[in-house]
Amino acid sequence: MLIPYNLLLDLPYNFFLNVNKHLFSFIKVSYFQQYLAGLKSFFLFEKHILPMNPVDQLKNSIITQLLLPLIAGISFAFVFHDHRLITTMLIIIILLFCVLLATNTKKIAGNYTIARVWGITVAFFFIILGYTITIFRYNQPNYTTIHTPHMAVCALIKDIPSEKKNTLKIVAEIKAIKPENEWQTTRGKALLYISKDNSGKKLQTGDRIILSPVFKELAFENNPHQFNYRQYYYYKHIYRTAYIKNNEWIFADSSSRKSISAIATNLRQKLTGRLHTLGMHGDEYAVTGAMLLGSRDEISDDIYREFAITGAMHILSVSGLHTGIVCLILQFLFGFLTKRKYGQWIYAVTLLLLLWFYALITGMSAAVLRATAMFSFIIIGNSLARPVNIFNSISASLLILLIYDPFLIMDIGLQFSYLAVIAIVLLYPWLYSLLSGPKWLMYLWSMVCVSVAAQAGITPILILKMHTFSTWFLITNIIVIPLSGLMIYAGMTTLILSPLTAIASLTGKLTQFIATVLLQSVQMISHLPFASTNQLFCSVTQTILLYVAIGFLIIFFIVRRQYGIHGFLVCLILFVAFSLDREWKVLHHRKFTVYNSRNSSCYSFMAGHKAYLFTDSAGYPNARWLNEDLIHSGIKAIQTIDAAKYCTIETADCMLSLTHQHLKLNNSESTLIVPSAAATNLNLSASDILILSEKNKHLKPEDILQFKPSCIVLDASCSRSFRKRWKDTCLRRGIRLHDIQEQGSYTWRL
């Protein structure tokens, strides 16, 4: 069966080999023949000798050389959306091909400059490919371009409805819209909140409903450095949200329940319920459902917090560890097939189908997709008795995922997953070789090596995204990883034996016991002194420097090249230089910020490392978006000020005073004024900035705007009528107005 494919690939293989022996000379000239042979052997799973050193495997990973320009093109598209760029790049690559085709073969083979053009051309092609598929996704038409309020919509439920206090949260795919008399097919997803009643509770994955929603944009307060949930959902192709009352939807049909994805999702719900029937309950039941089936709705905030502190969050989501154990279980169950005629093929196909079905059941998260794709390549390679370059498997899985959906590159779970597995593959063999001893010691040492390698891979991006580091991650992983492995084995056995209730109840109790030990261990570690280091900051540039520094350390210790330590020291110096530059900026920055805090007033004045907070609520508002701004601004001390008290805050170049009439911030050029509820007469100048809240509704726009202040800011507490009155008046008077609820936060830098 492989002969036609061999002949098909031999044609371009021999052509390129004769035309140019240095296709990837821009990386290293001697890699060209390895590139072609490796590319051919990868697709045909031919036998070839693989280097044992993981760094050498990385050098010879052909798919990695194709993946990097693809990622560059996708990243380029996230920054620039101009169609003219891709047109220009296409013209350039076509011209390069024309020049090369016009050059005779001998000239190309002997001309190093032309050989470099070949490599650049191939890189350009994958850059354009990545850019094109991303731009196509960006500009793909969806229901938001044609939908109007109260228009009939046909929606398909894509996931298990999540039960909230008064509503059902449903992720639905908009299949069709009825603008006039005919249904018009469309695409895109929406987040629906349906009033909870008996009919709503019967909805399942695969059901179609007809509704007349008033779609709204997903909430995003647009505060400084706030996580952009609107963009997060956009990358998941969820564009709008709507609240649906009981009388605004009707059930259409359940024909899509028979689709593979719907069957898998509904099976997940049934299996999760089966765990509860077999005696599991409480937090143990919630954690077991998350680890086995990806069902995380029942996990409490306290459990999330404890796992986050200890660095064990990866246990709560189905990832490579869970998928690998499932793969081992499947190999054990179906290993007998390899002894039959054509059994190796049947065995491989069975494993692949069941592994991907398990990925469907668990929700097809980015980490599961990565692990399943990697194991698929390994299964195919092993079934053909061919050695597999692990970096080819890693790169090929990511290449396929990104071509299918380039927005996956922004998924934090996928980033953590790939960085961890790459670090393990690179660092684990070297770390493991540093110690020798009895089997029990080497087993313990192997877990230490895996933990250290994985932590090295994710720590820079963990600090960038989460601003935290788990101090006791080694102790956590040494305890949690074996327990989670036992728990997955016991849980899977319980699900497999679930038709035999008597036996399954025993294994269910065993799973419950292991889960109890796991939770108590995590809880104990989370209460250890200095369990987590928080408020850490690392810029994007510093994160890149950290990864480059880790790369240079690998070169020095594993490849044993002297320039590795030199490169590491350069990265370290640059990292310190960026830190000092940020510290200097923090010491000299002064700013007043009005936050979009959802129907309440919240202001901050930051001077150096100290922040003064003014809020409606008593005490410090523990909001994540506020913490993000404080961390990015380098704040180390926070003081919450009661607006009813008088105080004066003086800095080197400005002064903030708080009286019963107003909060006033002065510098040499202008004044910012926040009037209190008791304020009556305000003497303003043309350079003043006025911050108004709902408590200032007694102030008349005509009396204030006669002074022509430079800007009026309406904070998040202002009602709709209050905002409309001031907007209309400011528009007539030609005075600039900033509406916090519509435009996001307002920052005045001194």
Secondary structure, 3 states (H helix, E strand, C coil): CCHHHHHHHHHHHHHHHHHCCCCCCCCCCCHHHHHHHHHHHHHHCCCCCCCCCHHHHHHCCHHHHHHHHHHHHHHHHHHCCCHHHHHHHHHHHHHHHHHHHHCCHHHHHHCHHHHHHHHHHHHHHHHHHHHHHHHHHHCCCCHHHCCCCCCEEEEEECCCCEECCCEEEEEEEEEEEECCCCCEECCCEEEEEEECCHHHHCCCCCCEEEECCCCEECCCCCCCCCCCHHHHHHHCCEEEEEEECHHHEEEEECHHHHCHHHHHHHHHHHHHHHHHHCCCCHHHHHHHHHHHHCCCCCCCHHHHHHHHHHCCHHHHCCCHHHHHHHHHHHHHHHHHHHHCCCHHHHHHHHHHHHHHHHHHHCCCCHHHHHHHHHHHHHHHHHHCCCCCCHHHHHHHHHHHHHHHCHHHHHCHHHHHHHHHHHHHHHHHHHHHCCCCCCHHHHHHHHHHHHHHHHHHHHHHHHHHHHCCEECCHHHHHHHHHHHHHHHHHHHHHHHHCCCCHHHHHHHHHHHHHHHHHHHHHHHHHHCCCCCEECCCCCCHHHHHHHHHHHHHHHHHHHHCCCHHHHHHHHHHHHHHHHHHHHHHHHHHCEEEEECCCCCCCEEEEEECCEEEEEECCCCCCCCHHHHHHHHHCCCCEEEECCCCCCEEEECCCCEEEECCCEEEEECCCCEEEEECCCCCCCCCCCCCEEEECHHHCCCCHHHHHCCCCCEEEECCCCCHHHHHHHHHHHHHHCCEEEEHHHHCCEEEEC
